[in-house]
Amino acid sequence: MTGLDLDIRLQKPGFDLDIRRSLPLTGLTAIFGPSGAGKSTLLRIIAGFERASGCISFAGEVWQDGRRFVPPHRRRVATVFQQPRLFDHLDVAGNLAYAARRAGQSGTMADMIERFALGPLLRRRTATLSGGEAQRVALARALLTAPRLILMDEPVAAVDLGRRDEILPLVEALRDEARIPVLYVSHSLTEVARLSTQVLTLAAGKATALGPSDEILATITATPALSGEEAGSLLPARVHGPAGDGLTELHFPGGTILTPDRPGPPGTEVRLFVRARDVMIALAPPEGLSALNILPATVSSMQPAGPAAVNVVLSCGGVAISARITARSARVLALAPGSTCYAILKSVALARD
């Protein structure tokens, strides 16, 4: 498994970045945290665009220490920014050819053109491309450089929802098929839930947590970057089929979930993201509620989450679902590990695998 070892410090007016972490890189690692946490600065340092003090090594190769500094073009790192940064003086074909020639990858251009559906765009000037089209070109160009590591800095933040839904499946395919580790900065928790293999959280220039996505997203009190209000659970599910009224029926080990999303044909594997604050708990099946997803559950564990809240981990068919409720509610319901109850999911977000 490829690893990235960071022991870096950077001081700027009003901001200090201090990261000491070893990241095992496999699949897609999301870098998540509030604005100003240092996410984009960290990517720039890893790419070699900005210098920090300390040491960086990738797959055992030292990129910088007290004596050496490997320049960006020798690190074989591809960076995809929020704004694609294509060469305006070249058309799409010229942008792709430039990257392919530099990496000796000219023989793979046809595959990239087909993979990213760029055929109709080849003679277009980059200034005439939509945001989604430009990002497709940027992704193809990044792969044509034969990178050992891909850095993505909020690549869909500047495109509309329709274009976003075109690009994210390409990122998923990159994660699953290219076998090149990806570091992905995002402000969107549903993006992180959908794409990430593991999550590194940052806050105020410090790394606060690192681990598998399901564990980090479920963490409330131990991960300040998730603020408690945004933490939640990833649920594996499979599309069963239409349920009428425009709803889709999904099955998972804990039961059936209905969603207005259309994630694909029967048999499609998906992940669902449920925020802890969107889970209610009842001792008996409730009546007269608008919520459609009510699941039998057992309390697995409980821990305080601040002065007035409790994080309750429920088991639904062996799948963990986190609920954040008030301490008073937990006391009134007499909840304790082993208690049987019902989880009421007020909101479910689709995060396709």
N, C-alpha and C positions, 0 to 999 in steps of 0.2 A: 504494500500500500504506500502511495506517495505521501510525503509529509512536508509541511511548511512550518519551519521553526522561526518564531518572531521574538526578538528581545530588543525593542525599539522605543525611543523616546524622541518627542518633538515638542518644542515650546513655541507657541505663537501668542500674540497679545490676547489675553483673556482665555486661552485654551492650551491645555497640556495633554498630549497624547502619550500614554505609557502602557505598552502592551507587551506582556510576557506570556506567550502561549505556544504550544506545539499543536498544530492542526493536522490530524490525519485526513488527507484529502481523498475522498471517493464520492462520485456522483456530484451533487450540487450542494455547496455550503452557503446558506443564506447568512448575510451579515445584517443584523436587525437592531434597531434602537431609535431613540428619539432624534429629532433634528439637532445638529450640533454635537452629536456623540462622537464623531470622528470617522464615520463609515467611509465616505469618499476619500478622505485624507489617507486612510489606511490603504485603500486600493492604489492610490497614486504612489505611495511609498513602495508597495510590493512590486508595482510595474517599473519602478526606477525613475518615475517622473519627478519625484520629490525626495529629497534626502533627509533622513533622520539619523540620529546617532544610535549606535548599537549594532546588532547583528541580524541578518536574514539569511536563511539557507533553505533551499528547495531540493528535495530528493537527494539530500546529502551534498549538494553543490552550494558553496558559499557565494552568495550574491553581494553581501557587504559585511565587513567587519571593520576593525580599526585600521586596517592596512589596505583594503581593496574595496572597489566599488564596480560591480559589473553593470555596464550601461544598458538601457532598456532594450536596444536592438539585439543584444546578445543573451537576453534572458528567455527569449522565445515565449513571451507572454502576449496574448491578444487581448485588447481592451475594447469593449463595446460600451459607449457612453449613452447617456440620455439623449443627447443630440448626436447623430451618427458620425459626424466629422468626416464625410466623404470628400474626395478631391473634386472641387467644383470645375476644374479645367478639363476633367476627363468625363467621358460618358460612363455608364454602368459597366460596360465591357472593359473599358480602360482601367477602372478601379479594380476589377477582379483580376485582370491580367497583371497589373502592377504587383499585387500581393502574391500571385502565383509565381511570377518570375523570381521575385526576391527569395522565395522559399524553395524554388525548384519544384513547384507543384503544378506546372502548366498542364500536365496530363490529367489532372483531376478537375479542371474547370468545368467540363461538360457535366460531370456528376453534380457539382455544386449548383450549376444553373438549373438543372432539373429538380434537384432537392428543394430549392427555395423558390421555384416557379418564376425564374427571372428572365426566361426567354423573351417575352414581349417587351422587357424593359432595357435590353442590352444597348440600344442606340439612344436611349434617353439621357439627357443631361441631368446630373444629380439634383440641380435646383428645381427641376420640374416634378420630382418624386413626392408622393405623399409621405407622411411620417412613417406609416407602416411599411411602405415600399422601401424607403431608405433604410429602415432597420433590417429588413430582409437582406438587402445588399450588404449591410455592415456585418451581419452574422456570417454570410457566405465568405466575405473578404477575410474575416477573422479566422475561419477554418482553413482558408487557402494559405495562411502563413505557417501552417504546420505547427501550431503552438503546443507547448507542454502544459500550459495553464491558461484558462480563459477568465477574464475579469469582466463583470457586467455591473454597470453603475446605473440602476433604475432604468433599464432599457425600454420599458413601455410606459414610463411616466408621462411622456409628451405625446402619446397617441390616444385616439378616441377608443371607446369601448369595443367597437367592431374590429378595429385594427389590432387591438390588444388580444382579442380572441383568436386572431390569425397568428400572432407572433408567439404566444405562450406555448402552443403545441410544438412549435419549432424548437423552443428552449427545452421542452420536455424530451424531444427526440435527441437533442444534443446531449442532454444528461444521460440518457439511456443507451445511446448507440455509439457515440463518438469515443467514449472511454477516456475523455479528457476532463480532469477535474475543473469545476467551475466555482468561482467565488461570486456571489450575486447579492448586490446591495438593493434593498427595497424598503419602502415605508408601508407597504401593504401587507397586512397580516394574512389575508387570504392568498396572496401570491406566495408568501413564504410557506404556508400550509400546503399549497398545491405543488410547489416545485422542489422544496428542499429535502435533502437526505439528512443533513444535520444543520444546526443553527448556532451561530456565534452571536451573542448579544453584547452590545456596547452601550455604555452610559458615561458621559462626562470624560471621554477619552480613555476609559478603562474597559477591559474585557470582563464582563460580569458572569457569563455562563457559556458553556460549550457542551453540546451533546446531541443525541438523536432528536429529530424534529418532534416526535410525539412526546418525549420527555420534557423538552424545553418549553413547548407550547402549553403543556399542562402545568408548568411551574408558575406559582403566583407569588408567594412571599419571597422566594429565593432569587427572583429575576426582576430587578427594578425596571429594566428596559421594557418589560411587558406590562408593568403598572397595575397588574391585578385586574383591571377593567378589560384588558384585551386577551388575557390568557384563555386557553381553551383546550379542546380535545380533538384529536384526529381519529375518525372512525372509518375502518375499511368497510366497503359495501359493494354490492353487485346490483346492477339494474335488472329488475324483474320484468317491468313492462309498464304500459300506461295504466293508470288507476282511475281514469275518468276525470271530468271537470278540469282538464288541462294539467293534471298532476301525474307524476311518475312515481312508481312504487320501487323502493330500494330495499334489499334484504341485507341484514348483517347479523352476526351471531346473537345480538340482543333483541332481534325482532324486525319489525317493518318500519320504514321511515318514508313519508311522503314529501315530495319536493315539487315546486313549480318549474324547476329547471328540467331541461331535456338533455341528459348527459350522454345519450347514445342508445344503441339497440340493446335488447335483452342480452345479458351476459357481460356487458361492459363493466370492468372493474373501476371503481372510483374511490376517492377519499372524501369524507365530509368533515368540515370544521365547525365545531359548536363552541361558542364562547361560554366560559363558565358563568358569566353574568346572565346568559340567556337560558339557563337551566333552573327550573323550579322543582321543588320536592313536595310530594304529597304522600300521606300515609295510606290513602285509599284511592281508587280510580276516580278522578274528579269528573263532575258533570257540568254542563253549561259553560264550557270554555271554548274559545276560538282555536286554541292550539290543537293541532292534529296529531302530533307525535308524543304519545304517552307510553312509556316503556317500564315494565317491571324491573326493579333493581334491588341491589343489596348494598348497604354502606360498607365500603372497604376500609376507609380511614378518614380521620378528621384532624384538621390542625388550624389554629388561629391564623387569621389573615388581617392583622391590624386590630385596633381596639374594639371594633364592633362587628367584625365579619369572621366567617369560618369558611375554609375551603373543605368541601366534602367530596371525596372520591367515591363514586358509585361504580359498581360492577353490573353491567348489563350483558348477560350471556358471556361473561369473561372479558368483555371490552370495558376499559376504564373510561368513565365520563366524569369530568370535574364540574362541580357546581359551587358557586360562590353565593352564600346566603348570609343573612345577619345572624349574629350569635344568639339573639333573642329567638329567631325562628327555629334554630337548632335546639334550643332549650325547650321551647313550647312543644315541638314535635318529639322531644325526648330521643333524639337521634344518637346512635352509638354504633361502633363497628359491629356488624352482624344484623343491624336493623333492616327489615324489609320495607320497601317503599316504592314509589313511582317517580320516574324522572320525566318531567314535562319540558320538552324542547321548544322554546318560543321561537327560535330562529336557527336555521341550518344553512350553511354555505357550502356550495359544491367546490371541491378541490380535486379535479380529475387527476388520476394517477397517470 
